[in-house]
Amino acid sequence: MKKEFRIKKNKEIEKVLNNKTSISNDYFRLFIFKNPETSHFRYAISVGKKIGNAVIRNKEKRRIRTLFLTYSKKNNKNFDFFLIAKPKIKELKYADLEKLFFNYIDKLIVRGEKQ
């Protein structure tokens, strides 16, 4: 994905976290923020050391990036996303992760547009 779709600055991540629009399950926590300053969505991913060694963490980041890439092809609204992976995410098959992710993104977008 292009760099313009990534959130890198700590201030921008804090803005998403302070918005308090989030949804959580055993596998990840997803935050959303409607950003009127951008014309497309942006995302940030956090995968902690509790998930495993560097190889496993990088694998999970690749899987999550692929989900955001698929999302960008379907929908390109101006939301900022921040996903925090939990240790159980490595037990989940990709197809199940994809279903959960898109189900939760749809719920969050409805909440985010109401604000």
C-alpha positions as MATLAB code, in Angstrom:
seq = 'MKKEFRIKKNKEIEKVLNNKTSISNDYFRLFIFKNPETSHFRYAISVGKKIGNAVIRNKEKRRIRTLFLTYSKKNNKNFDFFLIAKPKIKELKYADLEKLFFNYIDKLIVRGEKQ';
ca = [
       0.000    0.000    0.000;
       1.071    3.551   -0.540;
       2.508    5.616    2.272;
      -0.419    8.022    2.141;
      -2.627    5.276    3.627;
      -0.474    4.859    6.759;
      -0.708    6.775    9.998;
       2.806    7.287   11.340;
       2.687   10.234   13.695;
       1.982    9.584   17.348;
      -0.309   12.640   17.547;
      -2.529   11.226   14.811;
      -2.742    7.831   16.525;
      -3.650    9.544   19.792;
      -6.406   11.447   17.974;
      -7.905    8.120   16.873;
      -7.560    6.635   20.369;
      -9.116    9.664   22.076;
     -12.175    9.494   19.845;
     -13.414    6.470   21.871;
     -15.242    4.837   18.964;
     -13.967    1.283   19.138;
     -14.952   -2.343   19.102;
     -13.132   -5.256   20.662;
     -13.079   -9.039   20.701;
     -10.642  -11.761   21.777;
      -8.461  -11.224   18.704;
      -8.105   -7.478   18.180;
      -9.345   -4.041   19.155;
     -10.279   -1.643   16.378;
     -10.533    2.138   16.777;
     -12.045    4.495   14.209;
     -12.020    8.259   13.686;
     -13.795   10.209   10.940;
     -11.110   12.490    9.577;
     -12.425   15.376    7.452;
      -8.858   16.415    6.554;
      -8.232   13.427    4.267;
     -10.003   12.189    1.165;
      -9.209    8.508    1.792;
      -8.860    6.088    4.685;
      -5.647    5.644    6.685;
      -4.589    2.957    9.132;
      -2.090    2.032   11.827;
      -1.355   -1.413   13.270;
       0.052   -2.377   16.652;
       1.292   -5.918   17.264;
       2.878   -6.369   20.696;
       5.567   -8.768   21.873;
       3.013  -10.949   23.663;
       1.956  -12.275   20.271;
       5.269  -13.980   19.643;
       8.696  -13.502   18.167;
       9.455  -11.150   15.276;
       8.573  -13.703   12.606;
       5.085  -14.276   14.029;
       4.491  -10.564   14.632;
       5.463   -9.727   11.049;
       3.183  -12.473    9.728;
       0.242  -11.029   11.667;
       1.032   -7.524   10.406;
       1.061   -8.824    6.814;
      -2.311  -10.514    7.321;
      -3.802   -7.317    8.770;
      -2.314   -5.146    6.003;
      -3.921   -7.469    3.453;
      -7.290   -6.916    5.139;
      -6.867   -3.152    4.882;
      -5.834   -3.510    1.229;
      -8.999   -5.484    0.515;
     -11.002   -2.844    2.382;
      -9.449   -0.068    0.284;
     -10.632   -1.747   -2.912;
     -14.210   -2.022   -1.610;
     -14.570    1.253    0.214;
     -12.499    4.407    0.415;
     -14.155    6.662    2.987;
     -12.187    9.216    4.975;
     -11.745    7.272    8.211;
      -8.627    6.668   10.270;
      -8.274    3.168   11.738;
      -6.033    1.868   14.494;
      -5.917   -1.890   15.073;
      -4.313   -3.434   18.151;
      -3.728   -7.165   17.773;
      -4.217   -9.449   20.774;
      -2.299  -12.712   21.373;
      -5.185  -14.968   20.300;
      -5.071  -13.536   16.761;
      -2.416  -16.053   15.754;
      -4.888  -18.920   16.453;
      -7.370  -17.551   13.908;
      -7.447  -18.690   10.291;
      -7.320  -15.936    7.685;
     -10.871  -16.543    6.422;
     -12.286  -16.212    9.941;
     -10.175  -13.129   10.609;
     -11.452  -11.561    7.391;
     -15.108  -12.173    8.349;
     -14.610  -10.671   11.816;
     -12.670   -7.705   10.496;
     -15.201   -6.680    7.847;
     -18.145   -7.271   10.170;
     -16.590   -5.016   12.813;
     -15.509   -2.354   10.322;
     -19.073   -2.090    9.042;
     -20.395   -1.690   12.595;
     -17.797    0.953   13.425;
     -18.394    2.961   10.261;
     -22.091    3.188   11.114;
     -21.162    4.408   14.618;
     -18.554    6.814   13.264;
     -20.913    8.397   10.775;
     -23.471    9.070   13.504;
     -21.009   11.243   15.402;
];
